[in-house]
């Protein structure tokens, strides 16, 4: 999934910034770097600042235009430090990360960063479906390119981790009819051990239902409980014979 998230740097002036951006990407698990018309191709300085992210830098693609870079993307979000003459749908950084993770399952998505000195042009921003602005300190909102890449890549990763957590927590719960069979089995077993007297059952089963409903056992756990009851039934019958 993260491999289909493309970080696009437009007309970057300093090769060191490209290397630092690659490093920022790799720390967040991103690896798809695209350079649009860089002033200079990555060099030794870029490699030095990439540190352990030389693979991200080495695999970066270089194209002439933003149109080429995002041609295969179904969602393109451009970074913008200020509002433009023509307002565009805006995303907060957290919304940006969540939206990219939601849509990357369908097609590649791109996060576009502009020039160090003046960002993206209005024409470039109009090739984006949304704009994202990092709400930095208004009295000093200066973020260098790698910082911006790091901040938004972090939000992408947090959204991805949240999705992974939800998927890993997906639990197989028993159907209601399975629970009813369990309660019938439980009551029968407790009667067999004389814990419940059929003529005076009291509120035992009601309270046990409340207990298990509150615990909400998973399907596998319910199977274990049924197995325990079966072993009790077997032992009880053996003692009687």
N, C-alpha and C positions, 0 to 999 in steps of 0.2 A: 504493500500500500504506500509506504513512504517513498519508494522508488519512483512513483508516479507524480510526486510533488516536485515541480520544477522551480528552482530559484533562478530568476532572470536578472542579470545586471546589465543595464543599458549604458553604453558609451563611457565605461569607467576610465578615469584618468590615470590613476595610480595603480600599478600592478600589485603593490603591497596590499592594497585594499581587497583585491581579488583573492589573494592568498588568505587574508584574515577572514574574509567572508566564507571561504571554503572550510576553514577551521571551525567557524561558528556553526556552519551547517552540520558538519560531521558530529559535533558534540550533541546534536539533537537528533541524530539518526538520518539526516537527509544527505543525499548523494548526487542528485541530478542538478548540475550547474550548467547554465547556458549564458554565454557572453554575447551581447549584441554590440557589434562595432566598437570593441574596446580601442582606446587610443593606442594601446600597445598590448601585444599578446603577453600572456603570463611569462615571467622570466625568473631568474634566480631569486630576486627579492620576493616574488610571489611565493615561490617554493619555500623560502625560509620562513615566511610568516604563516604559511599553511601548516607548518610543523608536521604533526602526524596525519594531516589530511591531504597528503600528496596525491593519494588515489582520486579524491574528489576533484582536485585541480587538474590532474592528468587526464581525467575522463570528461572534462568540460567540453561542451560543443561551442563553436564560434560561428555566428551567423551575421548577416549584414543588417537585418531589420527586425524590429519587434514583431512584425507580422509573421515573419518566418519562425521566430522563436515560439510563438503561441498558436501556430496553425493547428496543432493537434490537440489543443486544450479545450475542455468544455467549460472551464471556469478560469477567469483571469482576474486577479486582484492587483491593483496598482497602488503603491505607497505614495501618499501625498501629505506634505507637511502643512498645507494650508488649503483653505477653500478656494475654488476657482470661480471664474465668472459664471460658468454653467454648472450648477450643482449636480452632483452625481450620487448615486446610492452609496452611503458610507457604512463601513463596518468598524466596530471597535476591535482591537487586536484579539480579544478572546473570541468574539463572534467570527472573526476571520479564520482562526484556527479551527473552530468547530465546523464552519461551513466547508472548509477545504477537506477535512477528514470525512465529512458526510458525503461529499460529491466525488471524491477521488476513487471510490469503489466503482464508479461508472465510466470515468475517463480521466486522462491526465489533467492536472490543474497547475496553475502557475501563479507565483508571487513575484511581482515585478518591482525592481528598485531602480531609481534613476541616477543621474549624475551626482557626483559629490557636491558640486557647487550650486546647482539649481534644479535637481530632481528630474522628473519627467515633464515633457512638454504637454500642452493641452491636447495636441493631436495624439500623442502616445497614451495619455490617460483615457482618451475616448475609445481606445481599443480594449479597455478593461471593463468588465461587468460591474465591478465595485471598486471603491477606493478605501484604503485603510490608513488611519492616522494614529500614530503613537502619542497618547496624551501626556507629553513630557511637561516639565516645569515651564510655564509660559514665560518666566523671566529669563530662562536659559534653556532653550529647547534644542540645542545643538547636539545631534547624534551623528557620529560618523557612520559610514556605510556598514561596517562590520557589526557595530552596535545594533543598528536597525535590523540587520539580517538575524542577529542572535535573538533579539527580542521577539520577533515574529515567528522565528523557527521554534522558539521555546513554546509559544502558544499553540503551534501546530502539534508539537510533541505532547503537550498536556492533553489536548483534545484526543490524540491517538491513544494515549495511555488510559484515558477515561473510557474510551470505546472498548479497549482490550479488557478492562476491569469488568465492564458490564457483560461482555461476552463470556468471560470466565466464570461469572457468577450465575449464568443461566442454569437453572436447576430443573431437574425432572421431578415434578410433584405428582403424587398419585391422583387418580380421578376420584370423584366423590363416591362412586360405587365401590371402589377399592377400600376406601375408608370405612364405609358401612359394613363391608365384609369383615374388616379388621375388628370393628366394634362388636359385631356379632360373635366373632371368634373369641375375643377378649372376655366377653360376658360369659360365654359357654365354659371357658377355661376356669374362670373365677368361681363359677358355680361348681365345677368339678372338684375344686380344691376346698369347697365350702367357705371361701372368702365371701361369696355372695350367697345368701339363702334365698331361693326362688320365691318363697312366700313373703319374704320381707327384704326386698332388694334395696330399699332406702334410696339414697341419692348417689350411690357409688358410681354408677355408670354415667350419670349426668356430670359429675365432677371430673371423671376420667376423660370424658369427651371434651370438656372445657380445657383440661390439661393438654391433651394431644392437639386440639385445635390451636391452642396458643403456641405450642412448640412447632406445629406444622412440619411433621416429618417428611423427608424426601422419599421418593419411591423406593430407593434402595434401603433406606432406614426402615421403612414400613415392612419390607420383605424380611429384614432381620428380626423385627418384632414378631412377625407371623411365625418365623422359624422357632423363636424362643417359646411362643405359645404351643406350637406343635410338640416341642420337646417336653414341655410340662404335661401336656395331654398324654403323651406316651408313658411318662413316668407315673402319672396318676393311675392310668389303666393297669400298669404292671403291678402296682402296689395292691390294687383291688383284687387282681387275680391271684 
